[in-house]
Amino acid sequence: MKNENILEIDKNISDKVIVVDTEVETDDYERKKFFEKLNRALAKSEEDIKYGRVHSAESVFKELREKYGYK
């Protein structure tokens, strides 16, 4: 948490209330979740490559051209 994203409000002489910008926390959380999902997908892709569960790009595009008629 960055200090510039914290707003400190005095409640009284001895107590303070801390108000945190939740948008920043949400952005950080969403970014973390995105990279976790990305890393899982990349790990699965590397495993697919390792075990030969792949297709050549040429064959995939050939199949798409045949299916949808794009030339």
Phi and psi restraints in degrees (range 20) as a CNS / XPLOR table:
assign (resid 1 and name C) (resid 2 and name N)
       (resid 2 and name CA) (resid 2 and name C) 1.0 -91.4 20.0 2
assign (resid 2 and name N) (resid 2 and name CA)
       (resid 2 and name C) (resid 3 and name N) 1.0 141.9 20.0 2
assign (resid 2 and name C) (resid 3 and name N)
       (resid 3 and name CA) (resid 3 and name C) 1.0 -60.9 20.0 2
assign (resid 3 and name N) (resid 3 and name CA)
       (resid 3 and name C) (resid 4 and name N) 1.0 -32.8 20.0 2
assign (resid 3 and name C) (resid 4 and name N)
       (resid 4 and name CA) (resid 4 and name C) 1.0 -70.0 20.0 2
assign (resid 4 and name N) (resid 4 and name CA)
       (resid 4 and name C) (resid 5 and name N) 1.0 -10.2 20.0 2
assign (resid 4 and name C) (resid 5 and name N)
       (resid 5 and name CA) (resid 5 and name C) 1.0 -100.0 20.0 2
assign (resid 5 and name N) (resid 5 and name CA)
       (resid 5 and name C) (resid 6 and name N) 1.0 9.6 20.0 2
assign (resid 5 and name C) (resid 6 and name N)
       (resid 6 and name CA) (resid 6 and name C) 1.0 -113.0 20.0 2
assign (resid 6 and name N) (resid 6 and name CA)
       (resid 6 and name C) (resid 7 and name N) 1.0 131.7 20.0 2
assign (resid 6 and name C) (resid 7 and name N)
       (resid 7 and name CA) (resid 7 and name C) 1.0 -110.2 20.0 2
assign (resid 7 and name N) (resid 7 and name CA)
       (resid 7 and name C) (resid 8 and name N) 1.0 119.2 20.0 2
assign (resid 7 and name C) (resid 8 and name N)
       (resid 8 and name CA) (resid 8 and name C) 1.0 -100.7 20.0 2
assign (resid 8 and name N) (resid 8 and name CA)
       (resid 8 and name C) (resid 9 and name N) 1.0 127.0 20.0 2
assign (resid 8 and name C) (resid 9 and name N)
       (resid 9 and name CA) (resid 9 and name C) 1.0 -121.0 20.0 2
assign (resid 9 and name N) (resid 9 and name CA)
       (resid 9 and name C) (resid 10 and name N) 1.0 129.9 20.0 2
assign (resid 9 and name C) (resid 10 and name N)
       (resid 10 and name CA) (resid 10 and name C) 1.0 -74.2 20.0 2
assign (resid 10 and name N) (resid 10 and name CA)
       (resid 10 and name C) (resid 11 and name N) 1.0 126.1 20.0 2
assign (resid 10 and name C) (resid 11 and name N)
       (resid 11 and name CA) (resid 11 and name C) 1.0 -86.3 20.0 2
assign (resid 11 and name N) (resid 11 and name CA)
       (resid 11 and name C) (resid 12 and name N) 1.0 -47.6 20.0 2
assign (resid 11 and name C) (resid 12 and name N)
       (resid 12 and name CA) (resid 12 and name C) 1.0 -159.6 20.0 2
assign (resid 12 and name N) (resid 12 and name CA)
       (resid 12 and name C) (resid 13 and name N) 1.0 -166.6 20.0 2
assign (resid 12 and name C) (resid 13 and name N)
       (resid 13 and name CA) (resid 13 and name C) 1.0 -61.0 20.0 2
assign (resid 13 and name N) (resid 13 and name CA)
       (resid 13 and name C) (resid 14 and name N) 1.0 -41.1 20.0 2
assign (resid 13 and name C) (resid 14 and name N)
       (resid 14 and name CA) (resid 14 and name C) 1.0 -99.8 20.0 2
assign (resid 14 and name N) (resid 14 and name CA)
       (resid 14 and name C) (resid 15 and name N) 1.0 -21.4 20.0 2
assign (resid 14 and name C) (resid 15 and name N)
       (resid 15 and name CA) (resid 15 and name C) 1.0 -111.2 20.0 2
assign (resid 15 and name N) (resid 15 and name CA)
       (resid 15 and name C) (resid 16 and name N) 1.0 151.2 20.0 2
assign (resid 15 and name C) (resid 16 and name N)
       (resid 16 and name CA) (resid 16 and name C) 1.0 -133.2 20.0 2
assign (resid 16 and name N) (resid 16 and name CA)
       (resid 16 and name C) (resid 17 and name N) 1.0 149.1 20.0 2
assign (resid 16 and name C) (resid 17 and name N)
       (resid 17 and name CA) (resid 17 and name C) 1.0 -111.9 20.0 2
assign (resid 17 and name N) (resid 17 and name CA)
       (resid 17 and name C) (resid 18 and name N) 1.0 133.3 20.0 2
assign (resid 17 and name C) (resid 18 and name N)
       (resid 18 and name CA) (resid 18 and name C) 1.0 -105.0 20.0 2
assign (resid 18 and name N) (resid 18 and name CA)
       (resid 18 and name C) (resid 19 and name N) 1.0 125.3 20.0 2
assign (resid 18 and name C) (resid 19 and name N)
       (resid 19 and name CA) (resid 19 and name C) 1.0 -111.6 20.0 2
assign (resid 19 and name N) (resid 19 and name CA)
       (resid 19 and name C) (resid 20 and name N) 1.0 122.9 20.0 2
assign (resid 19 and name C) (resid 20 and name N)
       (resid 20 and name CA) (resid 20 and name C) 1.0 -106.3 20.0 2
assign (resid 20 and name N) (resid 20 and name CA)
       (resid 20 and name C) (resid 21 and name N) 1.0 139.0 20.0 2
assign (resid 20 and name C) (resid 21 and name N)
       (resid 21 and name CA) (resid 21 and name C) 1.0 -68.9 20.0 2
assign (resid 21 and name N) (resid 21 and name CA)
       (resid 21 and name C) (resid 22 and name N) 1.0 104.4 20.0 2
assign (resid 21 and name C) (resid 22 and name N)
       (resid 22 and name CA) (resid 22 and name C) 1.0 -69.3 20.0 2
assign (resid 22 and name N) (resid 22 and name CA)
       (resid 22 and name C) (resid 23 and name N) 1.0 -23.8 20.0 2
assign (resid 22 and name C) (resid 23 and name N)
       (resid 23 and name CA) (resid 23 and name C) 1.0 -62.3 20.0 2
assign (resid 23 and name N) (resid 23 and name CA)
       (resid 23 and name C) (resid 24 and name N) 1.0 -41.1 20.0 2
assign (resid 23 and name C) (resid 24 and name N)
       (resid 24 and name CA) (resid 24 and name C) 1.0 -64.2 20.0 2
assign (resid 24 and name N) (resid 24 and name CA)
       (resid 24 and name C) (resid 25 and name N) 1.0 -45.9 20.0 2
assign (resid 24 and name C) (resid 25 and name N)
       (resid 25 and name CA) (resid 25 and name C) 1.0 -62.5 20.0 2
assign (resid 25 and name N) (resid 25 and name CA)
       (resid 25 and name C) (resid 26 and name N) 1.0 -41.2 20.0 2
assign (resid 25 and name C) (resid 26 and name N)
       (resid 26 and name CA) (resid 26 and name C) 1.0 -63.2 20.0 2
assign (resid 26 and name N) (resid 26 and name CA)
       (resid 26 and name C) (resid 27 and name N) 1.0 -43.8 20.0 2
assign (resid 26 and name C) (resid 27 and name N)
       (resid 27 and name CA) (resid 27 and name C) 1.0 -60.5 20.0 2
assign (resid 27 and name N) (resid 27 and name CA)
       (resid 27 and name C) (resid 28 and name N) 1.0 -43.9 20.0 2
assign (resid 27 and name C) (resid 28 and name N)
       (resid 28 and name CA) (resid 28 and name C) 1.0 -63.2 20.0 2
assign (resid 28 and name N) (resid 28 and name CA)
       (resid 28 and name C) (resid 29 and name N) 1.0 -42.9 20.0 2
assign (resid 28 and name C) (resid 29 and name N)
       (resid 29 and name CA) (resid 29 and name C) 1.0 -64.0 20.0 2
assign (resid 29 and name N) (resid 29 and name CA)
       (resid 29 and name C) (resid 30 and name N) 1.0 -47.2 20.0 2
assign (resid 29 and name C) (resid 30 and name N)
       (resid 30 and name CA) (resid 30 and name C) 1.0 -62.4 20.0 2
assign (resid 30 and name N) (resid 30 and name CA)
       (resid 30 and name C) (resid 31 and name N) 1.0 -40.2 20.0 2
assign (resid 30 and name C) (resid 31 and name N)
       (resid 31 and name CA) (resid 31 and name C) 1.0 -63.2 20.0 2
assign (resid 31 and name N) (resid 31 and name CA)
       (resid 31 and name C) (resid 32 and name N) 1.0 -43.8 20.0 2
assign (resid 31 and name C) (resid 32 and name N)
       (resid 32 and name CA) (resid 32 and name C) 1.0 -62.1 20.0 2
assign (resid 32 and name N) (resid 32 and name CA)
       (resid 32 and name C) (resid 33 and name N) 1.0 -45.9 20.0 2
assign (resid 32 and name C) (resid 33 and name N)
       (resid 33 and name CA) (resid 33 and name C) 1.0 -62.9 20.0 2
assign (resid 33 and name N) (resid 33 and name CA)
       (resid 33 and name C) (resid 34 and name N) 1.0 -39.7 20.0 2
assign (resid 33 and name C) (resid 34 and name N)
       (resid 34 and name CA) (resid 34 and name C) 1.0 -60.2 20.0 2
assign (resid 34 and name N) (resid 34 and name CA)
       (resid 34 and name C) (resid 35 and name N) 1.0 -48.0 20.0 2
assign (resid 34 and name C) (resid 35 and name N)
       (resid 35 and name CA) (resid 35 and name C) 1.0 -69.4 20.0 2
assign (resid 35 and name N) (resid 35 and name CA)
       (resid 35 and name C) (resid 36 and name N) 1.0 -31.5 20.0 2
assign (resid 35 and name C) (resid 36 and name N)
       (resid 36 and name CA) (resid 36 and name C) 1.0 -63.9 20.0 2
assign (resid 36 and name N) (resid 36 and name CA)
       (resid 36 and name C) (resid 37 and name N) 1.0 -45.0 20.0 2
assign (resid 36 and name C) (resid 37 and name N)
       (resid 37 and name CA) (resid 37 and name C) 1.0 -65.0 20.0 2
assign (resid 37 and name N) (resid 37 and name CA)
       (resid 37 and name C) (resid 38 and name N) 1.0 -41.9 20.0 2
assign (resid 37 and name C) (resid 38 and name N)
       (resid 38 and name CA) (resid 38 and name C) 1.0 -61.4 20.0 2
assign (resid 38 and name N) (resid 38 and name CA)
       (resid 38 and name C) (resid 39 and name N) 1.0 -45.2 20.0 2
assign (resid 38 and name C) (resid 39 and name N)
       (resid 39 and name CA) (resid 39 and name C) 1.0 -63.8 20.0 2
assign (resid 39 and name N) (resid 39 and name CA)
       (resid 39 and name C) (resid 40 and name N) 1.0 -37.6 20.0 2
assign (resid 39 and name C) (resid 40 and name N)
       (resid 40 and name CA) (resid 40 and name C) 1.0 -64.5 20.0 2
assign (resid 40 and name N) (resid 40 and name CA)
       (resid 40 and name C) (resid 41 and name N) 1.0 -42.4 20.0 2
assign (resid 40 and name C) (resid 41 and name N)
       (resid 41 and name CA) (resid 41 and name C) 1.0 -64.9 20.0 2
assign (resid 41 and name N) (resid 41 and name CA)
       (resid 41 and name C) (resid 42 and name N) 1.0 -41.7 20.0 2
assign (resid 41 and name C) (resid 42 and name N)
       (resid 42 and name CA) (resid 42 and name C) 1.0 -65.4 20.0 2
assign (resid 42 and name N) (resid 42 and name CA)
       (resid 42 and name C) (resid 43 and name N) 1.0 -39.9 20.0 2
assign (resid 42 and name C) (resid 43 and name N)
       (resid 43 and name CA) (resid 43 and name C) 1.0 -62.8 20.0 2
assign (resid 43 and name N) (resid 43 and name CA)
       (resid 43 and name C) (resid 44 and name N) 1.0 -42.5 20.0 2
assign (resid 43 and name C) (resid 44 and name N)
       (resid 44 and name CA) (resid 44 and name C) 1.0 -64.1 20.0 2
assign (resid 44 and name N) (resid 44 and name CA)
       (resid 44 and name C) (resid 45 and name N) 1.0 -41.0 20.0 2
assign (resid 44 and name C) (resid 45 and name N)
       (resid 45 and name CA) (resid 45 and name C) 1.0 -62.1 20.0 2
assign (resid 45 and name N) (resid 45 and name CA)
       (resid 45 and name C) (resid 46 and name N) 1.0 -42.7 20.0 2
assign (resid 45 and name C) (resid 46 and name N)
       (resid 46 and name CA) (resid 46 and name C) 1.0 -63.0 20.0 2
assign (resid 46 and name N) (resid 46 and name CA)
       (resid 46 and name C) (resid 47 and name N) 1.0 -38.0 20.0 2
assign (resid 46 and name C) (resid 47 and name N)
       (resid 47 and name CA) (resid 47 and name C) 1.0 -66.1 20.0 2
assign (resid 47 and name N) (resid 47 and name CA)
       (resid 47 and name C) (resid 48 and name N) 1.0 -42.5 20.0 2
assign (resid 47 and name C) (resid 48 and name N)
       (resid 48 and name CA) (resid 48 and name C) 1.0 -59.4 20.0 2
assign (resid 48 and name N) (resid 48 and name CA)
       (resid 48 and name C) (resid 49 and name N) 1.0 -43.3 20.0 2
assign (resid 48 and name C) (resid 49 and name N)
       (resid 49 and name CA) (resid 49 and name C) 1.0 -64.1 20.0 2
assign (resid 49 and name N) (resid 49 and name CA)
       (resid 49 and name C) (resid 50 and name N) 1.0 -45.1 20.0 2
assign (resid 49 and name C) (resid 50 and name N)
       (resid 50 and name CA) (resid 50 and name C) 1.0 -58.4 20.0 2
assign (resid 50 and name N) (resid 50 and name CA)
       (resid 50 and name C) (resid 51 and name N) 1.0 -40.3 20.0 2
assign (resid 50 and name C) (resid 51 and name N)
       (resid 51 and name CA) (resid 51 and name C) 1.0 -97.9 20.0 2
assign (resid 51 and name N) (resid 51 and name CA)
       (resid 51 and name C) (resid 52 and name N) 1.0 11.7 20.0 2
assign (resid 51 and name C) (resid 52 and name N)
       (resid 52 and name CA) (resid 52 and name C) 1.0 73.4 20.0 2
assign (resid 52 and name N) (resid 52 and name CA)
       (resid 52 and name C) (resid 53 and name N) 1.0 21.4 20.0 2
assign (resid 52 and name C) (resid 53 and name N)
       (resid 53 and name CA) (resid 53 and name C) 1.0 -90.4 20.0 2
assign (resid 53 and name N) (resid 53 and name CA)
       (resid 53 and name C) (resid 54 and name N) 1.0 60.1 20.0 2
assign (resid 53 and name C) (resid 54 and name N)
       (resid 54 and name CA) (resid 54 and name C) 1.0 -136.8 20.0 2
assign (resid 54 and name N) (resid 54 and name CA)
       (resid 54 and name C) (resid 55 and name N) 1.0 164.3 20.0 2
assign (resid 54 and name C) (resid 55 and name N)
       (resid 55 and name CA) (resid 55 and name C) 1.0 -129.3 20.0 2
assign (resid 55 and name N) (resid 55 and name CA)
       (resid 55 and name C) (resid 56 and name N) 1.0 150.2 20.0 2
assign (resid 55 and name C) (resid 56 and name N)
       (resid 56 and name CA) (resid 56 and name C) 1.0 -71.4 20.0 2
assign (resid 56 and name N) (resid 56 and name CA)
       (resid 56 and name C) (resid 57 and name N) 1.0 147.4 20.0 2
assign (resid 56 and name C) (resid 57 and name N)
       (resid 57 and name CA) (resid 57 and name C) 1.0 -61.0 20.0 2
assign (resid 57 and name N) (resid 57 and name CA)
       (resid 57 and name C) (resid 58 and name N) 1.0 -37.4 20.0 2
assign (resid 57 and name C) (resid 58 and name N)
       (resid 58 and name CA) (resid 58 and name C) 1.0 -59.8 20.0 2
assign (resid 58 and name N) (resid 58 and name CA)
       (resid 58 and name C) (resid 59 and name N) 1.0 -44.5 20.0 2
assign (resid 58 and name C) (resid 59 and name N)
       (resid 59 and name CA) (resid 59 and name C) 1.0 -68.6 20.0 2
assign (resid 59 and name N) (resid 59 and name CA)
       (resid 59 and name C) (resid 60 and name N) 1.0 -35.8 20.0 2
assign (resid 59 and name C) (resid 60 and name N)
       (resid 60 and name CA) (resid 60 and name C) 1.0 -65.3 20.0 2
assign (resid 60 and name N) (resid 60 and name CA)
       (resid 60 and name C) (resid 61 and name N) 1.0 -46.8 20.0 2
assign (resid 60 and name C) (resid 61 and name N)
       (resid 61 and name CA) (resid 61 and name C) 1.0 -68.3 20.0 2
assign (resid 61 and name N) (resid 61 and name CA)
       (resid 61 and name C) (resid 62 and name N) 1.0 -34.4 20.0 2
assign (resid 61 and name C) (resid 62 and name N)
       (resid 62 and name CA) (resid 62 and name C) 1.0 -62.1 20.0 2
assign (resid 62 and name N) (resid 62 and name CA)
       (resid 62 and name C) (resid 63 and name N) 1.0 -45.0 20.0 2
assign (resid 62 and name C) (resid 63 and name N)
       (resid 63 and name CA) (resid 63 and name C) 1.0 -62.7 20.0 2
assign (resid 63 and name N) (resid 63 and name CA)
       (resid 63 and name C) (resid 64 and name N) 1.0 -41.6 20.0 2
assign (resid 63 and name C) (resid 64 and name N)
       (resid 64 and name CA) (resid 64 and name C) 1.0 -65.8 20.0 2
assign (resid 64 and name N) (resid 64 and name CA)
       (resid 64 and name C) (resid 65 and name N) 1.0 -40.7 20.0 2
assign (resid 64 and name C) (resid 65 and name N)
       (resid 65 and name CA) (resid 65 and name C) 1.0 -62.4 20.0 2
assign (resid 65 and name N) (resid 65 and name CA)
       (resid 65 and name C) (resid 66 and name N) 1.0 -42.5 20.0 2
assign (resid 65 and name C) (resid 66 and name N)
       (resid 66 and name CA) (resid 66 and name C) 1.0 -65.5 20.0 2
assign (resid 66 and name N) (resid 66 and name CA)
       (resid 66 and name C) (resid 67 and name N) 1.0 -39.5 20.0 2
assign (resid 66 and name C) (resid 67 and name N)
       (resid 67 and name CA) (resid 67 and name C) 1.0 -71.5 20.0 2
assign (resid 67 and name N) (resid 67 and name CA)
       (resid 67 and name C) (resid 68 and name N) 1.0 -42.3 20.0 2
assign (resid 67 and name C) (resid 68 and name N)
       (resid 68 and name CA) (resid 68 and name C) 1.0 -108.0 20.0 2
assign (resid 68 and name N) (resid 68 and name CA)
       (resid 68 and name C) (resid 69 and name N) 1.0 -1.6 20.0 2
assign (resid 68 and name C) (resid 69 and name N)
       (resid 69 and name CA) (resid 69 and name C) 1.0 75.0 20.0 2
assign (resid 69 and name N) (resid 69 and name CA)
       (resid 69 and name C) (resid 70 and name N) 1.0 14.4 20.0 2
assign (resid 69 and name C) (resid 70 and name N)
       (resid 70 and name CA) (resid 70 and name C) 1.0 -77.4 20.0 2
assign (resid 70 and name N) (resid 70 and name CA)
       (resid 70 and name C) (resid 71 and name N) 1.0 135.5 20.0 2
